[in-house]
């Protein structure tokens, strides 16, 4: 079984995006540095057999044949590695600048552009460079919101209004407008174009600053995770930073389906098992190759995919909660300060208490062929009990 999984991983990793991996991803027994010849062993997650709960092996024993690696069904890759985040991902300060200086003359003296053009939306004011310390005006058509990290998202659907950064998108094929052109020249004066990642974009048909040709993900999956394990839909087709993974080339129905599977509690468990631990604070990292290995339920039925997707869509109407209650998260700090009574103001609910999550998990088990509600409840209760204990033990270790 381990050998077969390792060979299958090799086939997946030799796919069209095999060159997209982080050089640091896949170490030791988990992945080799080069793709082997067809049919040779590539790597595997042997640690799962040491740390996974009995529940996981029971699930695999009963339903294993219905699971396939996510990488067989979807194209997965990291988000944008810019080469210079301070240039490509500036912070939009337009609203603040308009609020701070209402006098047109004072505005133009301070920011170097007519206030009216900024008010009309023709220009935006951004902070860029080292520590985002330099202000620039750029034509609005070259900027759009960018999902920079998990901290930008508080629900199961990413909303551009929550994005903390913008992305500079300037196509190579067209002559840039004055402010965008000046911004590029400023970047070159700072020698940003000499960064190896930026330099590699320079070809006969592409300039070092052109990120506009890159694909956009339909579902975004965080690499670093702790107590908030979510995957979110990206209906606005926003670009995302390299701290996030993306699922690409999906239809609307497929996007809803995969988001449902990854957000179901039966999708959360393997994400915990296949990620690699980072320190003692409960953080873990899901690299590209690990994401490709994640076991998900395969279905060719559009009707089934729509049903599972619809169950997930109910969850998108609310904020995503942590898998440990906020009250529990704050407990140690408040008790240390003698503020025991103030803990009551924080919610004692977590994702495992949400009825819509349980409904989604029922739908996933139906997809696996579990027709009896009593049997489905048994599986769900067993899984929830394990995860409550897992996250509680993780939090205790973190507090220590």
N, C-alpha and C positions, 0 to 999 in steps of 0.2 A: 504493500500500500504506500509506504513512504517513497519507494523508488518510483512508482507510477506517478505519484503527485509531483515528484521532482522533475521527471521527464515532461509532464504536462506543463509545468511552470516554464520550462525551457521553450516549449512551443509558443506559449503566450508571450514570453518576453522577446522572442524573435519576430514579433509582429511589427507593424509599420511604425510604432513609436518606441521601439526598443532603445533607440539612441537618446531618448528623452530622460533617462534616469539620472538622478544625482550621482556624482562620482562617489559620494560617501554612502550611498544606499547599498544595502546588501553586503553584509560582512560575514566572514567566517563561514559557518555551515549554512547560512541562510541563502546566500547567492554568490556565485562566482563572478569574477570581473569580466569574463568574456562569455558570449553565448557559445554553447558547445555545438557539435555537429548534431544533425537530426537524430532524435532518439536517445541522446545521452542525458545523463542526470544533470540538472541545473542547480537545484537547491530546494529547500523546504523549511517549514516552520516546525522543527522537531520539538521545540520548547512547549508547544501546545500540549503534547502528550504527558508533560510533567506537571503543568499548572492548571489545565482545564478541569472544570468540575465534572462529576459523574454525569450530570445532566447533559453536557455537551456530547458525550459519547453515546448516551441513550438516544439523543436526537439524530446523531449520525448513523447509528445502528438501524433506527427505524425508518428514517427518511433520507438517508445519505444519497441514494440514487437520484433523488429529485433536485439535488443541489449541483450547481456548476460554478466554476470560478468566474467572478465578475468580469475579469479581463477577456473572457471568451465572448461576452455579450455586449460589452461597451468599450469604447476607446477612452483610456484613462491617461492623463498626463498632468504634470504640474502646471500651475499658472505661470504668469510671465516672470522670467528672470530678466530684469531690465538692464543690468550692468551698472546702473546709477539711479537708485530710487529717488534721490533728491531732485533729479532732473525730470524723470519720467512720471513721477507720482507727486506732483505739488499739492499743497493744501489751498483750497478755494477760500479766499477771505473777502470776496466781493460784497456780500451782505453786510459784513462788519464795517468795511470801508465806507459804504454808502450811509450807514447809520452814524458813523463817527463824524463824518464831514458832510454836512448838508449844503454848505455854500459852494457853488460851482467853481468859483475862482480859487478858493482855498483847496478844493478837491484836486483841481488840475495842477496847482502848484505842488501839492504833496505827492500825488501819484503819477503825474506826467501825462495824463490822458483826460479828455473831456468827460465830465460827469455824465452828460447826456448819453454818450455812447455806451457807458457802463449801465446806466438806468435802462436803456433800450435792450440790453442783453447782447449787444454786438461784441463787447469786450468783457473779459473776466480778469480779476486781479487775484494772483496766486502767490504763495510763498514757496520758494524753491531753493535748491542748493544745500549746502551743509547745514544740518539742523533746521532746514526750511527757514533760513534767515534772510533771504533776499526777495524783495517784491518785484513781480513782473506782470505786465499786462499782455494778455494773449487773446486773439480772436476766439470767440466762444465755440466756433465750429471745430476747433482742434482739441477741445477738452470735453471729457464726459466723466461721470462718477466711476470709481473703481473700487472693487471689494478688496480691501487690503488685509483684513484678518477676521477671525471669528468674532472679535470684539465689535465689529461693524454690524453684526446681525443678532437680533433678539427673537427671531421667529423662524418658522420653517420655510419662509420665502424671503429672499433678499430684496430689500427696497432701496433704490438709489438715493432716497432722501437721508438714509442712515449712513451712507458711505463717508468715511473721514478723509479720503484722498480722492484726487482726480487723476486721470491718466492723459498724457499728452500724446495725441494721435495725429501725426503729420505724414500723409502719403508721399512716397518718393516721386510719383509720376507727375505731380502738379507743382506749379510754382507757388511757393508759400506767400501768404499775405504778410505785410510789413512786420507786425508784432511777433508773429510766429517765426518769421525769418530771423529777426533780431534775437529771439530766444535761442534758436539753434546756434547762431553765431556766438552768443554768450556761452553756451554749453561747450563749444569748440575751444573758446578762449580758456575755459576751465580744464581743457584736455579730457573731457568726458568721453569724447569719441575714440580715445586711445585705449579705453578699457577693453580687455579682450572680448567680452561679451558684445559690446557695442561694435567693436571693430569687425567682428565676425559677420555682422549684418551688411557690411559694405560690399556690394557686388555691382555688376554692370546695371542691374535693374532695381537695386535697393540701396537706400542710404542708411547710415548708422542709427539714425533717430526714428526709423520707420517701424512702429509696432502694429500698424493698422492691418497687416495681412494675416495676423495670427488668428486662429479659430477661437470661438467663444463657447464656453461650457453651458450646458443646459441644466446640469446639477452640480453643485459645489460641495466638496467633502473636505473638511479641515484635516490638516496633517497632525497638528498638535491638539490633543484633547485631554480633558481631565474629568470634570463632573457634568459637563454639558456636551453630550454626544449627539450632535445633530448633523444632518445633511440637508442642504436647502436648495429649493428650486430657484432658478434664475430666469424668470419670465422676461426680464428686460434685456437679457443677453449681455450682461455686463462682463467686462474683463475682470480677472482676479489675479492677485499677487501669487508668487511662488510658494508662499506659506500655506496655500490652499491647493487641493487637487480638483480636477474637473472631469466630468463625464461628457464626452463630445459626440456630435452627430446623431442625436436622438430626436425622435418625433415627440410631439406633445404627450401622446399616450405613453410612450416609453419613458419619458422624463418623469411623469407622475408615478409610473410603475416602479422605477428604480429608486426614486426618492422614498416611496412607500416602503420598499424592502429594506433600505438602509436605515430608515427611521423607526421601523418596527423594533420591538424589543428583541425579537429573534434575529434582527440584523445588528443590534447593538452588541450582543454577546460576542460574535466573532470579531467585531472591530476591537474589542478589548483583548481578545486572544491573539490576534494577528499583529497588533501594533507592538512596538518595542518600548520598554519602560525607560523613563528619563528621570533619574534621581529617586528620591523618596517622597515626593509630593503628589504622587498619583498621576503625574503627567505621563503621556505616552505619545509616540510618534508613529503615524501610519504612512509609510513611504509608498512610492508608486508601485513597487513590486508586491508589497504586502496588500495593497488595495486590489491589485489584479487577482490575488489569490482568494479574496473574500468569497466564501460560499453563499450564493444566492439562489433562489428558486427560479428555475427557467420555465417559461410558459410561452407557447406560440399563439395562444388564444387572445384575440383583441378584447373579447368580452371579459375574460378573466382579468386582463391587465387594467381595463377600465374600472372594474369593480374594486380591485385593490387600490388603484389610484384614487378612486372616489372616497374610500375610507380614509386615506391619508389627507385628502383635501379638507376634510372636516377639521383636522388638527391645525391647518394653516390659518384658521381664523383667530388663533390665540398666540400668545407669546410662548416660546419654548422655555421650559423650566429645566433646572438642573436635576441630576439624578440623586441629589441629596438636598433636603430642604434648606431654605435660606436661614431658618432659625438654627438649625444644626451647624451650618457653616459659621455662624457668628457666636456660637455658644461659648467657646473657650475664651475669646477676647472679652466678651461681656462679663463672664463670670470672674475673670481675672481682675476686672475693674469694679467688681461688686455690683454690677448692674443686672442682677438676675431677673428682676421684674420687668425690665425693658425688653427682654427677649420675646415677650408675648406679642409685640407689635409686628414681628416678622412671621411670614407664612411657614406653616409646618407641612406644606404640600410639596411634592416633587413629581417628576414625570410619571413615576410608577403609581401615582394616585389618580391619574387622569383617565376618566371613562373613555374618551375618544382614543387614547392609546390602547386601552384594552380591546376596544372594538376593532382597531387595526390588527392587533395580534390575533384576534379570533379569525379575521379574514385571511391572514397569512397561513394559519393552521388549516383552514378550509382548503386553501390552495394546495397544501401538502396532503390533503385527503382525509383529514380528521373531521368526520361528520358529526360526531357526538359533542354537544356543548359541554356535557359533564367532563368528557375526556379533555376537551380544549381547555376548560377552566383548570383542570389538574396540571396540565403542562404550563400554563401561564402562571399559576400560583407558585409552582416550583421554581420557575425562572425568576419571578419577582422576589421571592424569598432569598434566592441566591444573590441577586444583585443588591438588595438592601444590605445584606451582610457584607458583601464585597466592598461597597462604597463606604460603609461605616468603618470597616477595618482600615481602609485606605485613609480615611479622614483622621482616625486615631493615630496612625503612624505619622501622618503629616503634622499633627499637633505636637507629637513627641519630638 
